[in-house]
Amino acid sequence: MNITYNWVLRLVILKDLPNKPSAVVEAYWSKVGTTEDGKKAVFHGHTTFESDLENQTDFIPYSEVYENDELVLDWVKAKISPNYMAAIDNIILSAIVENVEPVFLPTSTWPIPLNES
């Protein structure tokens, strides 16, 4: 079965860190698998970046990331191990084979600041 995958960035969380204002610290995303005959299944995921930002020297501020979903999705993909990526693909394949209806969440992604009191 041939499956085409599409990544969707659903939400980003921002946080002001020392010398890194409005840093993207979390991303909520979906990976959608679609077969040639139009059957779909979705895997929803969440990735954090805050610990990666502590020692990062090439920080990219939110103002340069704004509405650049592909950049953030590249960060997400870089954090996913090959074994976990294979597991995600297997979950999507199983959902398609079992004819599970996909659940799509809102795709609004920009911006959600993290308010800390």
C-alpha positions in Angstrom: 0.0 0.0 0.0 1.4 3.3 -1.1 0.9 6.1 1.5 1.7 9.8 1.0 2.5 11.7 4.2 1.8 15.4 5.0 2.9 17.2 8.1 0.8 19.9 9.7 1.9 22.3 12.4 -1.1 22.9 14.6 0.2 25.1 17.5 3.4 26.6 18.8 4.1 27.7 22.4 6.3 30.7 23.0 8.3 31.6 26.1 10.7 34.4 27.0 14.1 32.8 27.9 17.3 34.7 29.0 18.6 36.4 25.8 16.0 34.5 23.7 12.8 36.5 23.7 9.6 34.8 22.3 11.4 31.4 21.8 9.4 28.6 20.3 9.5 26.0 23.2 6.8 23.6 22.1 5.1 22.4 18.9 1.9 20.5 18.4 1.7 18.7 15.1 0.0 16.1 13.0 1.3 13.6 10.4 -1.4 12.7 7.9 -1.1 9.6 5.8 -3.2 9.3 2.6 -3.5 6.3 0.3 -3.9 6.4 -3.4 -7.6 5.8 -3.1 -8.1 8.7 -0.6 -8.2 6.9 2.7 -6.6 8.9 5.5 -5.3 8.5 9.0 -3.7 11.0 11.4 -1.1 10.8 14.2 -1.0 13.8 16.5 2.2 14.6 18.3 3.9 17.1 20.6 7.6 18.1 20.7 9.4 20.3 23.2 12.5 22.5 22.4 13.2 24.4 25.6 16.1 22.2 26.8 17.6 22.4 23.3 17.6 26.2 23.5 19.7 26.6 26.6 23.0 26.1 24.9 22.0 27.1 21.4 24.1 29.8 19.8 22.2 30.1 16.5 18.8 31.0 18.1 16.1 32.0 15.6 13.6 34.4 17.2 9.9 34.0 16.7 9.7 37.1 14.5 11.8 35.1 11.9 9.9 31.9 12.4 6.4 33.4 12.2 4.2 31.6 9.7 7.2 29.4 8.6 5.6 26.1 9.5 8.2 24.1 7.5 11.1 25.4 9.6 9.4 24.4 12.9 8.4 21.0 11.3 12.0 20.5 10.4 12.9 21.0 14.0 10.2 18.5 15.0 11.4 15.9 12.5 15.0 16.3 13.6 14.0 15.4 17.2 12.1 12.2 16.1 14.2 9.1 16.2 14.1 6.7 13.2 12.4 4.0 15.5 9.7 6.5 16.7 9.1 7.7 13.1 8.6 4.0 12.0 6.2 3.6 14.9 4.2 6.7 13.8 4.0 5.3 10.3 2.9 1.9 11.5 0.1 3.6 13.6 -1.1 5.5 10.6 -1.0 2.3 8.4 -2.9 0.4 11.0 -5.5 3.1 11.3 -6.0 3.1 7.5 -6.2 -0.7 7.3 -8.6 -0.9 10.2 -10.7 1.9 8.5 -10.5 4.2 11.5 -11.9 7.7 10.8 -9.3 10.4 11.0 -9.8 13.2 13.6 -8.6 16.6 12.4 -7.9 19.3 14.9 -7.8 23.1 14.2 -4.7 24.1 12.2 -4.3 27.6 13.6 -0.7 27.8 14.7 0.4 31.4 15.4 1.1 32.6 18.1 0.3 31.2 21.5 2.5 32.8 24.2 3.2 31.0 27.4 2.1 33.2 30.2 3.9 32.6 33.5 2.9 34.4 36.6 
